[in-house]
Amino acid sequence: MLPRTLLFQSLRSIRKSSPRLGFCTCSSHIPQPQAGFVTMASSPQQHPLTTKVVHAMRTLYPEALADRSWDNVGLLLDNIKPGPGVQETSPLVLLTNDLTIAVAEEAIQKGARVIISYHPFLFRGIKSVSLNDPHQRILLQLVQNNIAVYSPHTALDAADGGINDWLADMLNSLDENSKRSVVQPIAKPEGYISAAVGYGRRVDFSRAFGIHDVVGAFAKALDMKYMSVATPKAAEKPIKSVAVCAGSGSGVLKDCDADLLFTGEMSHHDALKATMLGQTVVTVFHSNSERKYLRERLAPALRNELGEDIGIVVSKEDCDPFEIWRTDE
């Protein structure tokens, strides 16, 4: 190997003898970034809309409420503040229960800058990113279009006024004097002023109701014609208490002795055990116990936090993957 001084002398001599091989460092020969392009040297900053949305969500549903032992909540995908010269459309936030390819493409078409997805679309670490995996394809599409993703999931479940309180509110039409408690209480985050927080809610009525009365109250509130109901084989007993848990509620409701358990889905064996204990189980498919909350509670709460200048829309592409089919036609 040549000593450093000899190497540089050799390079200078080559440059003088062969102009075509010259090493030009003038700025006119260096590709310049397009307007609005953020370079590494420019220290990219978070998009201001994302900053506002994340602050609003953490105020309404503190991330400290989430079950971090398995859940993946918070800002899952960040985005960058555009550089000078870039004109953006009016700020828009898209709400969805699940982030699918169809929802991602809807967000792109509508010009959304932030997606709030109740369920995380990323749960585990990623070692590579390709178009073969649907969730990785979503990631690529959103990065390409500078769209951020925030997920509240179990923080929203546990919060005061969250999704489980919304489900419990559906029973207010039956009994205004009922008492409510948390099925699995958790410690309040520092500075969080609210009633008890935690997973699941229990409603104790001031008087007994029939099963059809309780199921009817949920059906009316959720606009559903069909629900799965598992009842004890003994004669129908009056319902004096109900426990609710959005999504897959077996883990939260397994030790609750309420007369009726309402959730999105429950395993075959857990439902059998509940009925053998004399409990009734009502399920409506996982996301059907969650989705309507976005329009009825989350959207108004965000408008109150963010103001009317920021658009908030609920996805039209989001839906539960399961349908009920008639097979006798």
C-alpha positions as CSV (number, residue, x, y, z in Angstrom):
1,M,0.0,0.0,0.0
2,L,1.2,3.5,-0.9
3,P,1.9,5.9,2.0
4,R,-0.9,8.5,2.3
5,T,1.3,11.4,1.0
6,L,2.3,9.4,-2.1
7,L,-1.3,8.3,-2.7
8,F,-2.5,11.9,-2.8
9,Q,0.4,13.0,-5.0
10,S,-0.5,10.2,-7.4
11,L,-4.1,11.2,-7.5
12,R,-3.2,14.8,-8.2
13,S,-0.9,13.8,-11.1
14,I,-3.7,11.6,-12.6
15,R,-6.1,14.5,-12.4
16,K,-3.6,16.8,-14.2
17,S,-2.7,14.4,-16.9
18,S,-6.3,13.1,-17.6
19,P,-8.9,15.9,-17.3
20,R,-11.7,13.4,-18.0
21,L,-10.8,11.5,-14.9
22,G,-10.8,14.6,-12.8
23,F,-12.4,14.6,-9.4
24,C,-14.7,17.6,-9.5
25,T,-16.3,18.6,-6.2
26,C,-18.1,21.7,-7.5
27,S,-21.7,21.9,-6.4
28,S,-23.0,22.1,-10.1
29,H,-22.0,18.4,-10.5
30,I,-23.6,17.1,-7.3
31,P,-27.3,16.1,-7.6
32,Q,-29.4,18.5,-5.5
33,P,-32.4,17.4,-3.4
34,Q,-35.9,18.2,-4.8
35,A,-37.9,20.9,-3.1
36,G,-39.3,19.7,0.2
37,F,-36.9,16.7,0.4
38,V,-35.5,16.3,3.9
39,T,-31.8,15.3,4.0
40,M,-30.0,13.6,6.9
41,A,-28.0,16.8,7.4
42,S,-31.3,18.8,7.8
43,S,-32.3,16.9,11.0
44,P,-35.9,15.8,10.0
45,Q,-38.6,16.8,12.4
46,Q,-41.9,15.1,13.3
47,H,-44.9,16.2,11.3
48,P,-46.8,18.9,13.4
49,L,-50.1,17.1,12.9
50,T,-48.7,13.9,14.3
51,T,-47.3,15.8,17.3
52,K,-50.8,17.2,18.0
53,V,-52.6,13.9,17.5
54,V,-50.2,11.9,19.8
55,H,-50.5,14.5,22.5
56,A,-54.3,14.4,22.3
57,M,-54.5,10.6,22.4
58,R,-52.1,10.4,25.4
59,T,-54.2,12.9,27.2
60,L,-57.4,11.0,26.6
61,Y,-56.0,7.5,26.9
62,P,-52.6,7.5,28.7
63,E,-50.3,4.8,27.4
64,A,-49.5,3.8,31.0
65,L,-52.9,2.2,31.1
66,A,-52.0,-0.4,28.4
67,D,-51.0,-3.9,29.1
68,R,-47.4,-3.7,27.9
69,S,-46.8,-7.4,28.7
70,W,-48.1,-8.3,25.3
71,D,-49.7,-5.2,23.7
72,N,-48.0,-2.8,21.3
73,V,-49.5,0.7,21.7
74,G,-48.4,4.2,20.9
75,L,-46.9,5.8,17.8
76,L,-46.1,2.8,15.7
77,L,-45.0,4.7,12.6
78,D,-43.8,8.3,12.6
79,N,-43.7,10.7,9.7
80,I,-41.7,13.7,8.7
81,K,-42.5,17.4,8.5
82,P,-42.2,18.5,4.9
83,G,-39.4,20.8,3.9
84,P,-39.8,24.3,2.4
85,G,-41.8,24.5,-0.8
86,V,-44.1,21.7,-0.1
87,Q,-47.8,22.5,-0.1
88,E,-50.0,20.1,1.9
89,T,-53.8,19.6,1.8
90,S,-55.9,20.3,4.8
91,P,-54.8,18.2,7.8
92,L,-56.8,15.0,8.1
93,V,-56.9,12.1,10.6
94,L,-58.4,8.7,9.6
95,L,-59.9,6.5,12.4
96,T,-60.1,2.7,11.9
97,N,-60.5,-0.4,14.0
98,D,-58.1,-2.4,11.9
99,L,-55.4,-1.2,9.5
100,T,-55.8,-3.3,6.4
101,I,-54.5,-2.8,2.9
102,A,-57.9,-1.4,1.9
103,V,-57.8,1.1,4.8
104,A,-54.3,2.1,4.0
105,E,-55.2,2.8,0.4
106,E,-58.3,4.7,1.6
107,A,-56.1,6.9,3.8
108,I,-53.8,7.6,0.8
109,Q,-56.7,8.5,-1.5
110,K,-58.2,10.8,1.1
111,G,-54.9,12.6,1.8
112,A,-54.8,11.6,5.5
113,R,-51.6,12.4,7.3
114,V,-52.3,10.3,10.4
115,I,-54.1,7.0,11.0
116,I,-55.4,6.1,14.4
117,S,-55.9,2.3,14.4
118,Y,-57.5,0.9,17.5
119,H,-55.7,-2.4,16.9
120,P,-51.9,-2.3,16.3
121,F,-50.9,-3.5,12.8
122,L,-47.5,-4.4,14.1
123,F,-47.1,-6.7,17.1
124,R,-43.7,-8.2,16.7
125,G,-40.3,-7.1,15.5
126,I,-39.5,-7.1,11.8
127,K,-36.2,-8.4,10.4
128,S,-37.0,-7.5,6.8
129,V,-39.6,-5.6,4.9
130,S,-41.1,-6.9,1.6
131,L,-44.3,-6.8,-0.4
132,N,-45.0,-10.5,0.2
133,D,-46.4,-9.8,3.8
134,P,-49.6,-7.7,3.9
135,H,-48.6,-5.8,7.0
136,Q,-45.2,-5.1,5.6
137,R,-46.8,-3.9,2.4
138,I,-48.9,-1.5,4.4
139,L,-45.8,-0.2,6.1
140,L,-44.1,0.4,2.8
141,Q,-47.2,2.2,1.3
142,L,-47.6,4.4,4.4
143,V,-43.9,5.4,4.5
144,Q,-43.9,6.2,0.8
145,N,-46.9,8.5,1.5
146,N,-45.6,10.0,4.7
147,I,-48.5,8.8,6.8
148,A,-48.1,8.1,10.6
149,V,-49.9,5.4,12.6
150,Y,-50.9,5.6,16.3
151,S,-52.6,2.7,18.2
152,P,-54.2,3.1,21.6
153,H,-55.6,-0.5,22.0
154,T,-55.6,-1.6,25.6
155,A,-55.0,1.9,26.9
156,L,-58.4,2.8,25.4
157,D,-59.9,-0.4,26.9
158,A,-58.8,0.6,30.4
159,A,-59.4,4.3,30.4
160,D,-62.3,6.0,32.1
161,G,-64.8,6.7,29.3
162,G,-63.0,4.2,27.1
163,I,-64.5,1.4,25.0
164,N,-65.6,-0.8,28.0
165,D,-67.5,2.1,29.6
166,W,-69.1,2.6,26.3
167,L,-70.4,-1.0,26.2
168,A,-71.6,-0.7,29.8
169,D,-73.4,2.5,28.9
170,M,-75.6,0.5,26.6
171,L,-77.4,-0.9,29.6
172,N,-78.3,2.5,31.0
173,S,-81.6,2.2,29.1
174,L,-82.6,-0.7,31.3
175,D,-81.7,0.6,34.7
176,E,-80.5,4.1,35.5
177,N,-79.8,3.0,39.1
178,S,-77.3,0.3,38.3
179,K,-73.9,0.3,39.8
180,R,-70.7,0.0,37.8
181,S,-67.2,-1.4,38.8
182,V,-64.0,-2.5,37.1
183,V,-63.5,-6.2,36.5
184,Q,-59.7,-6.1,36.6
185,P,-58.6,-2.8,38.3
186,I,-55.1,-1.4,37.6
187,A,-53.2,1.5,39.2
188,K,-53.9,5.0,37.9
189,P,-51.0,6.7,36.2
190,E,-49.5,9.7,38.1
191,G,-51.7,12.8,37.5
192,Y,-54.5,10.9,35.9
193,I,-57.7,12.2,37.5
194,S,-60.7,9.8,36.9
195,A,-62.7,7.1,38.4
196,A,-61.3,3.6,38.8
197,V,-59.5,2.3,35.7
198,G,-58.8,-1.1,34.4
199,Y,-60.0,-3.9,32.0
200,G,-63.6,-4.9,31.7
201,R,-66.7,-3.4,33.4
202,R,-69.3,-5.0,35.6
203,V,-72.9,-3.7,35.9
204,D,-75.1,-4.7,38.8
205,F,-78.7,-3.9,38.3
206,S,-81.1,-2.6,41.0
207,R,-83.6,-5.3,39.8
208,A,-83.5,-8.4,37.7
209,F,-84.1,-8.5,33.9
210,G,-84.7,-11.3,31.4
211,I,-82.0,-12.4,29.0
212,H,-83.9,-11.0,26.1
213,D,-84.0,-7.6,27.7
214,V,-80.3,-7.5,28.1
215,V,-79.4,-8.9,24.7
216,G,-81.9,-6.5,23.1
217,A,-80.3,-3.5,24.7
218,F,-76.9,-4.5,23.2
219,A,-78.5,-5.3,19.8
220,K,-80.2,-1.9,19.6
221,A,-77.0,0.0,20.6
222,L,-74.8,-1.9,18.1
223,D,-77.4,-2.0,15.3
224,M,-77.1,-5.8,15.1
225,K,-79.7,-8.3,14.2
226,Y,-77.8,-11.5,15.0
227,M,-75.7,-12.4,18.1
228,S,-74.2,-15.6,19.4
229,V,-75.8,-16.6,22.7
230,A,-74.7,-19.5,25.0
231,T,-77.0,-20.3,27.9
232,P,-77.0,-22.8,30.8
233,K,-79.0,-25.9,30.1
234,A,-81.1,-25.2,33.2
235,A,-84.2,-23.0,33.1
236,E,-83.6,-19.4,32.2
237,K,-82.6,-17.4,35.2
238,P,-83.0,-13.7,35.7
239,I,-80.1,-11.4,35.0
240,K,-79.0,-9.3,37.9
241,S,-75.4,-8.5,36.8
242,V,-73.6,-8.2,33.5
243,A,-69.8,-8.0,32.7
244,V,-68.5,-6.6,29.5
245,C,-65.1,-6.7,27.7
246,A,-64.5,-5.5,24.2
247,G,-62.7,-7.8,21.7
248,S,-61.6,-11.2,23.1
249,G,-62.7,-11.1,26.7
250,S,-62.0,-14.5,28.1
251,G,-58.9,-13.5,29.9
252,V,-60.5,-10.6,31.6
253,L,-63.9,-12.2,32.4
254,K,-62.7,-15.7,33.4
255,D,-63.0,-15.1,37.1
256,C,-66.0,-12.8,37.0
257,D,-69.2,-14.3,38.5
258,A,-71.7,-12.0,36.7
259,D,-74.9,-13.6,35.4
260,L,-74.2,-12.6,31.8
261,L,-70.8,-12.1,30.0
262,F,-70.8,-9.9,26.9
263,T,-67.7,-9.8,24.7
264,G,-66.6,-9.8,21.0
265,E,-65.4,-13.4,21.0
266,M,-64.9,-16.3,23.4
267,S,-63.3,-19.7,22.9
268,H,-65.4,-22.8,22.8
269,H,-64.1,-24.2,26.0
270,D,-64.3,-20.9,27.9
271,A,-68.0,-20.6,26.8
272,L,-68.7,-24.2,27.9
273,K,-67.2,-23.5,31.3
274,A,-69.2,-20.3,31.8
275,T,-72.5,-22.0,31.0
276,M,-71.7,-24.9,33.3
277,L,-71.2,-22.3,36.0
278,G,-74.7,-21.0,35.3
279,Q,-73.6,-17.9,33.2
280,T,-74.9,-16.7,29.9
281,V,-72.4,-15.7,27.2
282,V,-73.1,-13.3,24.4
283,T,-70.6,-12.6,21.6
284,V,-70.9,-10.4,18.5
285,F,-67.6,-11.1,16.6
286,H,-64.4,-9.5,17.8
287,S,-64.4,-6.0,16.2
288,N,-68.2,-5.6,16.2
289,S,-67.8,-5.0,19.9
290,E,-65.4,-2.1,19.2
291,R,-65.9,-0.4,15.8
292,K,-68.8,1.8,16.5
293,Y,-66.9,3.5,19.4
294,L,-64.8,5.3,16.9
295,R,-67.7,7.2,15.5
296,E,-69.7,7.7,18.6
297,R,-67.0,8.5,21.2
298,L,-63.4,8.8,19.8
299,A,-64.1,11.2,16.9
300,P,-66.0,13.7,19.1
301,A,-63.4,13.5,21.8
302,L,-60.6,14.2,19.3
303,R,-62.4,17.1,17.8
304,N,-62.7,18.6,21.2
305,E,-59.0,18.1,21.8
306,L,-57.7,19.1,18.3
307,G,-60.3,21.8,17.2
308,E,-62.4,22.0,14.1
309,D,-59.5,23.0,11.8
310,I,-58.3,19.4,11.7
311,G,-60.5,16.9,9.8
312,I,-61.4,13.6,11.4
313,V,-63.0,10.9,9.4
314,V,-63.9,7.2,10.2
315,S,-62.8,4.6,7.6
316,K,-65.5,3.3,5.3
317,E,-63.3,0.3,4.3
318,D,-62.9,-1.0,7.8
319,C,-65.1,-4.1,8.7
320,D,-65.0,-7.3,10.6
321,P,-63.6,-10.2,8.4
322,F,-66.5,-12.5,9.3
323,E,-70.0,-12.5,7.9
324,I,-73.1,-14.5,8.6
325,W,-74.2,-16.5,5.5
326,R,-77.5,-18.2,4.9
327,T,-76.8,-21.6,3.3
328,D,-80.4,-22.8,2.6
329,E,-80.9,-20.6,-0.4
